[in-house]
Amino acid sequence: MVQDCILCLQEAALQFLSKKPVYPTDPKDCFVNPPCGCPNPGKEVQCEDCPHLEACFSNCRKESKEWVR
């Protein structure tokens, strides 16, 4: 739990200091170098349950809504 809080604070500080998004803002970028190492990300059956892809797509959707405002 403490490690999760530290990681969250590190990512928030990185994003604040660099002023650029930590996660991709284009859904196509979610398929580039996924942490699972899948050779065909998004094309395999197990990709439907991939937490990385779900989080990445969700973040892209959130970023696109912020740009619309």
PDB file of N, CA, C and O in Angstrom:
ATOM      1  N   MET A   1       0.826  -1.190   0.000  1.00  0.00           N
ATOM      2  CA  MET A   1       0.000   0.000   0.000  1.00  0.00           C
ATOM      3  C   MET A   1       0.876   1.263   0.000  1.00  0.00           C
ATOM      4  O   MET A   1       0.603   2.217  -0.728  1.00  0.00           O
ATOM      5  N   VAL A   2       1.910   1.254   0.810  1.00  0.00           N
ATOM      6  CA  VAL A   2       2.805   2.406   0.859  1.00  0.00           C
ATOM      7  C   VAL A   2       3.526   2.563  -0.472  1.00  0.00           C
ATOM      8  O   VAL A   2       3.734   3.678  -0.949  1.00  0.00           O
ATOM      9  N   GLN A   3       3.908   1.432  -1.068  1.00  0.00           N
ATOM     10  CA  GLN A   3       4.586   1.488  -2.364  1.00  0.00           C
ATOM     11  C   GLN A   3       3.666   2.073  -3.434  1.00  0.00           C
ATOM     12  O   GLN A   3       4.123   2.813  -4.305  1.00  0.00           O
ATOM     13  N   ASP A   4       2.382   1.751  -3.376  1.00  0.00           N
ATOM     14  CA  ASP A   4       1.421   2.306  -4.330  1.00  0.00           C
ATOM     15  C   ASP A   4       1.329   3.821  -4.184  1.00  0.00           C
ATOM     16  O   ASP A   4       1.282   4.544  -5.179  1.00  0.00           O
ATOM     17  N   CYS A   5       1.302   4.295  -2.949  1.00  0.00           N
ATOM     18  CA  CYS A   5       1.227   5.741  -2.705  1.00  0.00           C
ATOM     19  C   CYS A   5       2.482   6.443  -3.208  1.00  0.00           C
ATOM     20  O   CYS A   5       2.405   7.518  -3.803  1.00  0.00           O
ATOM     21  N   ILE A   6       3.636   5.830  -2.965  1.00  0.00           N
ATOM     22  CA  ILE A   6       4.895   6.421  -3.424  1.00  0.00           C
ATOM     23  C   ILE A   6       4.924   6.472  -4.949  1.00  0.00           C
ATOM     24  O   ILE A   6       5.315   7.487  -5.525  1.00  0.00           O
ATOM     25  N   LEU A   7       4.514   5.391  -5.605  1.00  0.00           N
ATOM     26  CA  LEU A   7       4.480   5.357  -7.066  1.00  0.00           C
ATOM     27  C   LEU A   7       3.535   6.427  -7.617  1.00  0.00           C
ATOM     28  O   LEU A   7       3.854   7.105  -8.593  1.00  0.00           O
ATOM     29  N   CYS A   8       2.378   6.570  -6.984  1.00  0.00           N
ATOM     30  CA  CYS A   8       1.415   7.575  -7.425  1.00  0.00           C
ATOM     31  C   CYS A   8       1.999   8.979  -7.288  1.00  0.00           C
ATOM     32  O   CYS A   8       1.853   9.803  -8.191  1.00  0.00           O
ATOM     33  N   LEU A   9       2.651   9.249  -6.179  1.00  0.00           N
ATOM     34  CA  LEU A   9       3.270  10.563  -5.978  1.00  0.00           C
ATOM     35  C   LEU A   9       4.399  10.811  -6.969  1.00  0.00           C
ATOM     36  O   LEU A   9       4.558  11.927  -7.463  1.00  0.00           O
ATOM     37  N   GLN A  10       5.181   9.780  -7.261  1.00  0.00           N
ATOM     38  CA  GLN A  10       6.268   9.923  -8.233  1.00  0.00           C
ATOM     39  C   GLN A  10       5.719  10.257  -9.616  1.00  0.00           C
ATOM     40  O   GLN A  10       6.242  11.142 -10.293  1.00  0.00           O
ATOM     41  N   GLU A  11       4.675   9.562 -10.037  1.00  0.00           N
ATOM     42  CA  GLU A  11       4.098   9.817 -11.359  1.00  0.00           C
ATOM     43  C   GLU A  11       3.457  11.200 -11.427  1.00  0.00           C
ATOM     44  O   GLU A  11       3.553  11.885 -12.445  1.00  0.00           O
ATOM     45  N   ALA A  12       2.805  11.604 -10.342  1.00  0.00           N
ATOM     46  CA  ALA A  12       2.198  12.936 -10.313  1.00  0.00           C
ATOM     47  C   ALA A  12       3.274  14.017 -10.392  1.00  0.00           C
ATOM     48  O   ALA A  12       3.115  15.009 -11.104  1.00  0.00           O
ATOM     49  N   ALA A  13       4.367  13.820  -9.660  1.00  0.00           N
ATOM     50  CA  ALA A  13       5.462  14.793  -9.703  1.00  0.00           C
ATOM     51  C   ALA A  13       6.096  14.829 -11.084  1.00  0.00           C
ATOM     52  O   ALA A  13       6.413  15.906 -11.588  1.00  0.00           O
ATOM     53  N   LEU A  14       6.285  13.674 -11.700  1.00  0.00           N
ATOM     54  CA  LEU A  14       6.857  13.615 -13.040  1.00  0.00           C
ATOM     55  C   LEU A  14       5.977  14.348 -14.041  1.00  0.00           C
ATOM     56  O   LEU A  14       6.472  15.117 -14.864  1.00  0.00           O
ATOM     57  N   GLN A  15       4.682  14.112 -13.969  1.00  0.00           N
ATOM     58  CA  GLN A  15       3.768  14.762 -14.893  1.00  0.00           C
ATOM     59  C   GLN A  15       3.737  16.267 -14.653  1.00  0.00           C
ATOM     60  O   GLN A  15       3.690  17.045 -15.606  1.00  0.00           O
ATOM     61  N   PHE A  16       3.761  16.679 -13.398  1.00  0.00           N
ATOM     62  CA  PHE A  16       3.729  18.102 -13.080  1.00  0.00           C
ATOM     63  C   PHE A  16       4.997  18.810 -13.539  1.00  0.00           C
ATOM     64  O   PHE A  16       4.938  19.912 -14.084  1.00  0.00           O
ATOM     65  N   LEU A  17       6.144  18.171 -13.316  1.00  0.00           N
ATOM     66  CA  LEU A  17       7.416  18.797 -13.670  1.00  0.00           C
ATOM     67  C   LEU A  17       7.678  18.788 -15.173  1.00  0.00           C
ATOM     68  O   LEU A  17       8.225  19.750 -15.714  1.00  0.00           O
ATOM     69  N   SER A  18       7.300  17.731 -15.834  1.00  0.00           N
ATOM     70  CA  SER A  18       7.588  17.639 -17.267  1.00  0.00           C
ATOM     71  C   SER A  18       6.533  18.337 -18.114  1.00  0.00           C
ATOM     72  O   SER A  18       6.787  18.667 -19.273  1.00  0.00           O
ATOM     73  N   LYS A  19       5.349  18.565 -17.547  1.00  0.00           N
ATOM     74  CA  LYS A  19       4.245  19.230 -18.240  1.00  0.00           C
ATOM     75  C   LYS A  19       3.861  18.536 -19.545  1.00  0.00           C
ATOM     76  O   LYS A  19       3.321  19.157 -20.461  1.00  0.00           O
ATOM     77  N   LYS A  20       4.146  17.258 -19.609  1.00  0.00           N
ATOM     78  CA  LYS A  20       3.687  16.484 -20.754  1.00  0.00           C
ATOM     79  C   LYS A  20       2.996  15.240 -20.219  1.00  0.00           C
ATOM     80  O   LYS A  20       3.324  14.786 -19.123  1.00  0.00           O
ATOM     81  N   PRO A  21       2.065  14.687 -20.948  1.00  0.00           N
ATOM     82  CA  PRO A  21       1.320  13.546 -20.450  1.00  0.00           C
ATOM     83  C   PRO A  21       2.216  12.321 -20.268  1.00  0.00           C
ATOM     84  O   PRO A  21       3.088  12.036 -21.089  1.00  0.00           O
ATOM     85  N   VAL A  22       1.978  11.618 -19.182  1.00  0.00           N
ATOM     86  CA  VAL A  22       2.743  10.405 -18.899  1.00  0.00           C
ATOM     87  C   VAL A  22       2.224   9.262 -19.769  1.00  0.00           C
ATOM     88  O   VAL A  22       2.991   8.402 -20.203  1.00  0.00           O
ATOM     89  N   TYR A  23       0.936   9.264 -20.015  1.00  0.00           N
ATOM     90  CA  TYR A  23       0.321   8.210 -20.802  1.00  0.00           C
ATOM     91  C   TYR A  23       0.027   8.728 -22.207  1.00  0.00           C
ATOM     92  O   TYR A  23      -0.113   9.936 -22.401  1.00  0.00           O
ATOM     93  N   PRO A  24      -0.067   7.844 -23.178  1.00  0.00           N
ATOM     94  CA  PRO A  24      -0.374   8.274 -24.543  1.00  0.00           C
ATOM     95  C   PRO A  24      -1.734   8.967 -24.613  1.00  0.00           C
ATOM     96  O   PRO A  24      -2.647   8.650 -23.851  1.00  0.00           O
ATOM     97  N   THR A  25      -1.849   9.902 -25.525  1.00  0.00           N
ATOM     98  CA  THR A  25      -3.126  10.582 -25.719  1.00  0.00           C
ATOM     99  C   THR A  25      -3.829  10.096 -26.980  1.00  0.00           C
ATOM    100  O   THR A  25      -4.984  10.450 -27.219  1.00  0.00           O
ATOM    101  N   ASP A  26      -3.151   9.297 -27.782  1.00  0.00           N
ATOM    102  CA  ASP A  26      -3.736   8.725 -28.994  1.00  0.00           C
ATOM    103  C   ASP A  26      -3.904   7.219 -28.779  1.00  0.00           C
ATOM    104  O   ASP A  26      -2.932   6.545 -28.435  1.00  0.00           O
ATOM    105  N   PRO A  27      -5.101   6.677 -28.971  1.00  0.00           N
ATOM    106  CA  PRO A  27      -5.315   5.243 -28.742  1.00  0.00           C
ATOM    107  C   PRO A  27      -4.363   4.330 -29.522  1.00  0.00           C
ATOM    108  O   PRO A  27      -4.055   3.231 -29.062  1.00  0.00           O
ATOM    109  N   LYS A  28      -3.896   4.769 -30.692  1.00  0.00           N
ATOM    110  CA  LYS A  28      -2.965   3.935 -31.465  1.00  0.00           C
ATOM    111  C   LYS A  28      -1.661   3.713 -30.700  1.00  0.00           C
ATOM    112  O   LYS A  28      -1.016   2.676 -30.859  1.00  0.00           O
ATOM    113  N   ASP A  29      -1.271   4.682 -29.870  1.00  0.00           N
ATOM    114  CA  ASP A  29      -0.023   4.561 -29.114  1.00  0.00           C
ATOM    115  C   ASP A  29      -0.111   3.532 -27.994  1.00  0.00           C
ATOM    116  O   ASP A  29       0.918   3.112 -27.465  1.00  0.00           O
ATOM    117  N   CYS A  30      -1.312   3.122 -27.626  1.00  0.00           N
ATOM    118  CA  CYS A  30      -1.486   2.123 -26.568  1.00  0.00           C
ATOM    119  C   CYS A  30      -0.933   0.755 -26.993  1.00  0.00           C
ATOM    120  O   CYS A  30      -0.585  -0.071 -26.149  1.00  0.00           O
ATOM    121  N   PHE A  31      -0.856   0.529 -28.296  1.00  0.00           N
ATOM    122  CA  PHE A  31      -0.388  -0.761 -28.796  1.00  0.00           C
ATOM    123  C   PHE A  31       1.132  -0.824 -28.946  1.00  0.00           C
ATOM    124  O   PHE A  31       1.669  -1.885 -29.264  1.00  0.00           O
ATOM    125  N   VAL A  32       1.827   0.272 -28.728  1.00  0.00           N
ATOM    126  CA  VAL A  32       3.284   0.317 -28.894  1.00  0.00           C
ATOM    127  C   VAL A  32       3.958  -0.083 -27.592  1.00  0.00           C
ATOM    128  O   VAL A  32       3.740   0.544 -26.556  1.00  0.00           O
ATOM    129  N   ASN A  33       4.771  -1.118 -27.644  1.00  0.00           N
ATOM    130  CA  ASN A  33       5.546  -1.609 -26.501  1.00  0.00           C
ATOM    131  C   ASN A  33       4.725  -1.816 -25.234  1.00  0.00           C
ATOM    132  O   ASN A  33       5.018  -1.190 -24.215  1.00  0.00           O
ATOM    133  N   PRO A  34       3.705  -2.674 -25.265  1.00  0.00           N
ATOM    134  CA  PRO A  34       2.942  -2.916 -24.038  1.00  0.00           C
ATOM    135  C   PRO A  34       3.809  -3.656 -23.017  1.00  0.00           C
ATOM    136  O   PRO A  34       4.701  -4.412 -23.403  1.00  0.00           O
ATOM    137  N   PRO A  35       3.561  -3.449 -21.722  1.00  0.00           N
ATOM    138  CA  PRO A  35       4.392  -4.088 -20.700  1.00  0.00           C
ATOM    139  C   PRO A  35       4.257  -5.604 -20.662  1.00  0.00           C
ATOM    140  O   PRO A  35       5.122  -6.283 -20.107  1.00  0.00           O
ATOM    141  N   CYS A  36       3.188  -6.149 -21.241  1.00  0.00           N
ATOM    142  CA  CYS A  36       3.022  -7.604 -21.241  1.00  0.00           C
ATOM    143  C   CYS A  36       3.948  -8.280 -22.252  1.00  0.00           C
ATOM    144  O   CYS A  36       4.185  -9.485 -22.166  1.00  0.00           O
ATOM    145  N   GLY A  37       4.473  -7.506 -23.212  1.00  0.00           N
ATOM    146  CA  GLY A  37       5.382  -8.061 -24.209  1.00  0.00           C
ATOM    147  C   GLY A  37       4.679  -8.803 -25.325  1.00  0.00           C
ATOM    148  O   GLY A  37       5.315  -9.566 -26.053  1.00  0.00           O
ATOM    149  N   CYS A  38       3.395  -8.600 -25.474  1.00  0.00           N
ATOM    150  CA  CYS A  38       2.617  -9.272 -26.515  1.00  0.00           C
ATOM    151  C   CYS A  38       3.134  -8.852 -27.896  1.00  0.00           C
ATOM    152  O   CYS A  38       3.272  -7.657 -28.159  1.00  0.00           O
ATOM    153  N   PRO A  39       3.421  -9.815 -28.780  1.00  0.00           N
ATOM    154  CA  PRO A  39       3.925  -9.463 -30.110  1.00  0.00           C
ATOM    155  C   PRO A  39       2.862  -8.835 -31.017  1.00  0.00           C
ATOM    156  O   PRO A  39       3.202  -8.093 -31.938  1.00  0.00           O
ATOM    157  N   ASN A  40       1.581  -9.123 -30.768  1.00  0.00           N
ATOM    158  CA  ASN A  40       0.478  -8.570 -31.565  1.00  0.00           C
ATOM    159  C   ASN A  40      -0.558  -7.942 -30.637  1.00  0.00           C
ATOM    160  O   ASN A  40      -1.669  -8.460 -30.523  1.00  0.00           O
ATOM    161  N   PRO A  41      -0.220  -6.840 -29.974  1.00  0.00           N
ATOM    162  CA  PRO A  41      -1.172  -6.270 -29.018  1.00  0.00           C
ATOM    163  C   PRO A  41      -2.469  -5.826 -29.688  1.00  0.00           C
ATOM    164  O   PRO A  41      -2.467  -5.189 -30.742  1.00  0.00           O
ATOM    165  N   GLY A  42      -3.573  -6.186 -29.039  1.00  0.00           N
ATOM    166  CA  GLY A  42      -4.891  -5.838 -29.557  1.00  0.00           C
ATOM    167  C   GLY A  42      -5.451  -6.854 -30.525  1.00  0.00           C
ATOM    168  O   GLY A  42      -6.626  -6.778 -30.881  1.00  0.00           O
ATOM    169  N   LYS A  43      -4.640  -7.806 -30.963  1.00  0.00           N
ATOM    170  CA  LYS A  43      -5.094  -8.791 -31.939  1.00  0.00           C
ATOM    171  C   LYS A  43      -5.229 -10.189 -31.344  1.00  0.00           C
ATOM    172  O   LYS A  43      -5.720 -11.104 -32.006  1.00  0.00           O
ATOM    173  N   GLU A  44      -4.798 -10.352 -30.107  1.00  0.00           N
ATOM    174  CA  GLU A  44      -4.882 -11.649 -29.434  1.00  0.00           C
ATOM    175  C   GLU A  44      -6.119 -11.678 -28.533  1.00  0.00           C
ATOM    176  O   GLU A  44      -6.602 -10.631 -28.102  1.00  0.00           O
ATOM    177  N   VAL A  45      -6.625 -12.875 -28.251  1.00  0.00           N
ATOM    178  CA  VAL A  45      -7.812 -13.022 -27.411  1.00  0.00           C
ATOM    179  C   VAL A  45      -7.537 -12.514 -25.999  1.00  0.00           C
ATOM    180  O   VAL A  45      -8.400 -11.872 -25.400  1.00  0.00           O
ATOM    181  N   GLN A  46      -6.351 -12.791 -25.456  1.00  0.00           N
ATOM    182  CA  GLN A  46      -6.046 -12.378 -24.086  1.00  0.00           C
ATOM    183  C   GLN A  46      -5.938 -10.864 -23.943  1.00  0.00           C
ATOM    184  O   GLN A  46      -5.954 -10.357 -22.821  1.00  0.00           O
ATOM    185  N   CYS A  47      -5.829 -10.132 -25.041  1.00  0.00           N
ATOM    186  CA  CYS A  47      -5.745  -8.666 -24.983  1.00  0.00           C
ATOM    187  C   CYS A  47      -7.059  -8.035 -24.512  1.00  0.00           C
ATOM    188  O   CYS A  47      -7.070  -6.890 -24.060  1.00  0.00           O
ATOM    189  N   GLU A  48      -8.161  -8.778 -24.616  1.00  0.00           N
ATOM    190  CA  GLU A  48      -9.437  -8.243 -24.165  1.00  0.00           C
ATOM    191  C   GLU A  48      -9.454  -8.013 -22.662  1.00  0.00           C
ATOM    192  O   GLU A  48     -10.201  -7.163 -22.176  1.00  0.00           O
ATOM    193  N   ASP A  49      -8.643  -8.756 -21.922  1.00  0.00           N
ATOM    194  CA  ASP A  49      -8.583  -8.613 -20.468  1.00  0.00           C
ATOM    195  C   ASP A  49      -7.305  -7.911 -20.011  1.00  0.00           C
ATOM    196  O   ASP A  49      -6.983  -7.943 -18.824  1.00  0.00           O
ATOM    197  N   CYS A  50      -6.587  -7.291 -20.909  1.00  0.00           N
ATOM    198  CA  CYS A  50      -5.306  -6.661 -20.574  1.00  0.00           C
ATOM    199  C   CYS A  50      -5.543  -5.375 -19.777  1.00  0.00           C
ATOM    200  O   CYS A  50      -6.164  -4.443 -20.287  1.00  0.00           O
ATOM    201  N   PRO A  51      -5.056  -5.313 -18.531  1.00  0.00           N
ATOM    202  CA  PRO A  51      -5.262  -4.103 -17.731  1.00  0.00           C
ATOM    203  C   PRO A  51      -4.524  -2.887 -18.303  1.00  0.00           C
ATOM    204  O   PRO A  51      -4.984  -1.755 -18.150  1.00  0.00           O
ATOM    205  N   HIS A  52      -3.384  -3.119 -18.960  1.00  0.00           N
ATOM    206  CA  HIS A  52      -2.631  -2.003 -19.552  1.00  0.00           C
ATOM    207  C   HIS A  52      -3.442  -1.341 -20.664  1.00  0.00           C
ATOM    208  O   HIS A  52      -3.555  -0.116 -20.709  1.00  0.00           O
ATOM    209  N   LEU A  53      -4.005  -2.152 -21.561  1.00  0.00           N
ATOM    210  CA  LEU A  53      -4.776  -1.590 -22.668  1.00  0.00           C
ATOM    211  C   LEU A  53      -6.038  -0.887 -22.172  1.00  0.00           C
ATOM    212  O   LEU A  53      -6.401   0.177 -22.673  1.00  0.00           O
ATOM    213  N   GLU A  54      -6.706  -1.489 -21.181  1.00  0.00           N
ATOM    214  CA  GLU A  54      -7.904  -0.859 -20.637  1.00  0.00           C
ATOM    215  C   GLU A  54      -7.577   0.500 -20.029  1.00  0.00           C
ATOM    216  O   GLU A  54      -8.278   1.483 -20.270  1.00  0.00           O
ATOM    217  N   ALA A  55      -6.508   0.546 -19.239  1.00  0.00           N
ATOM    218  CA  ALA A  55      -6.123   1.808 -18.594  1.00  0.00           C
ATOM    219  C   ALA A  55      -5.688   2.840 -19.627  1.00  0.00           C
ATOM    220  O   ALA A  55      -6.016   4.020 -19.502  1.00  0.00           O
ATOM    221  N   CYS A  56      -4.961   2.408 -20.634  1.00  0.00           N
ATOM    222  CA  CYS A  56      -4.472   3.320 -21.654  1.00  0.00           C
ATOM    223  C   CYS A  56      -5.627   3.908 -22.456  1.00  0.00           C
ATOM    224  O   CYS A  56      -5.662   5.115 -22.698  1.00  0.00           O
ATOM    225  N   PHE A  57      -6.573   3.065 -22.871  1.00  0.00           N
ATOM    226  CA  PHE A  57      -7.723   3.559 -23.627  1.00  0.00           C
ATOM    227  C   PHE A  57      -8.579   4.491 -22.774  1.00  0.00           C
ATOM    228  O   PHE A  57      -9.070   5.511 -23.257  1.00  0.00           O
ATOM    229  N   SER A  58      -8.749   4.138 -21.526  1.00  0.00           N
ATOM    230  CA  SER A  58      -9.532   4.972 -20.619  1.00  0.00           C
ATOM    231  C   SER A  58      -8.877   6.342 -20.465  1.00  0.00           C
ATOM    232  O   SER A  58      -9.561   7.366 -20.464  1.00  0.00           O
ATOM    233  N   ASN A  59      -7.561   6.356 -20.335  1.00  0.00           N
ATOM    234  CA  ASN A  59      -6.847   7.615 -20.180  1.00  0.00           C
ATOM    235  C   ASN A  59      -6.923   8.448 -21.463  1.00  0.00           C
ATOM    236  O   ASN A  59      -7.048   9.671 -21.399  1.00  0.00           O
ATOM    237  N   CYS A  60      -6.849   7.802 -22.612  1.00  0.00           N
ATOM    238  CA  CYS A  60      -6.969   8.522 -23.887  1.00  0.00           C
ATOM    239  C   CYS A  60      -8.334   9.175 -23.994  1.00  0.00           C
ATOM    240  O   CYS A  60      -8.447  10.311 -24.456  1.00  0.00           O
ATOM    241  N   ARG A  61      -9.358   8.474 -23.575  1.00  0.00           N
ATOM    242  CA  ARG A  61     -10.715   9.008 -23.630  1.00  0.00           C
ATOM    243  C   ARG A  61     -10.832  10.207 -22.685  1.00  0.00           C
ATOM    244  O   ARG A  61     -11.458  11.212 -23.021  1.00  0.00           O
ATOM    245  N   LYS A  62     -10.220  10.089 -21.495  1.00  0.00           N
ATOM    246  CA  LYS A  62     -10.256  11.181 -20.527  1.00  0.00           C
ATOM    247  C   LYS A  62      -9.512  12.400 -21.066  1.00  0.00           C
ATOM    248  O   LYS A  62      -9.981  13.529 -20.924  1.00  0.00           O
ATOM    249  N   GLU A  63      -8.349  12.173 -21.684  1.00  0.00           N
ATOM    250  CA  GLU A  63      -7.562  13.274 -22.237  1.00  0.00           C
ATOM    251  C   GLU A  63      -8.321  13.976 -23.363  1.00  0.00           C
ATOM    252  O   GLU A  63      -8.281  15.202 -23.472  1.00  0.00           O
ATOM    253  N   SER A  64      -9.010  13.202 -24.198  1.00  0.00           N
ATOM    254  CA  SER A  64      -9.734  13.818 -25.314  1.00  0.00           C
ATOM    255  C   SER A  64     -10.890  14.673 -24.797  1.00  0.00           C
ATOM    256  O   SER A  64     -11.206  15.699 -25.399  1.00  0.00           O
ATOM    257  N   LYS A  65     -11.527  14.271 -23.694  1.00  0.00           N
ATOM    258  CA  LYS A  65     -12.602  15.061 -23.126  1.00  0.00           C
ATOM    259  C   LYS A  65     -12.066  16.355 -22.536  1.00  0.00           C
ATOM    260  O   LYS A  65     -12.743  17.381 -22.589  1.00  0.00           O
ATOM    261  N   GLU A  66     -10.858  16.326 -21.973  1.00  0.00           N
ATOM    262  CA  GLU A  66     -10.271  17.539 -21.396  1.00  0.00           C
ATOM    263  C   GLU A  66      -9.932  18.541 -22.496  1.00  0.00           C
ATOM    264  O   GLU A  66     -10.014  19.749 -22.275  1.00  0.00           O
ATOM    265  N   TRP A  67      -9.552  18.057 -23.675  1.00  0.00           N
ATOM    266  CA  TRP A  67      -9.216  18.969 -24.774  1.00  0.00           C
ATOM    267  C   TRP A  67     -10.462  19.640 -25.327  1.00  0.00           C
ATOM    268  O   TRP A  67     -10.391  20.751 -25.850  1.00  0.00           O
ATOM    269  N   VAL A  68     -11.599  18.973 -25.214  1.00  0.00           N
ATOM    270  CA  VAL A  68     -12.843  19.507 -25.762  1.00  0.00           C
ATOM    271  C   VAL A  68     -13.319  20.701 -24.937  1.00  0.00           C
ATOM    272  O   VAL A  68     -13.919  21.629 -25.480  1.00  0.00           O
ATOM    273  N   ARG A  69     -13.059  20.682 -23.645  1.00  0.00           N
ATOM    274  CA  ARG A  69     -13.529  21.756 -22.758  1.00  0.00           C
ATOM    275  C   ARG A  69     -13.011  23.084 -23.128  1.00  0.00           C
ATOM    276  O   ARG A  69     -13.326  24.075 -22.468  1.00  0.00           O
TER     277      ARG A  69
END
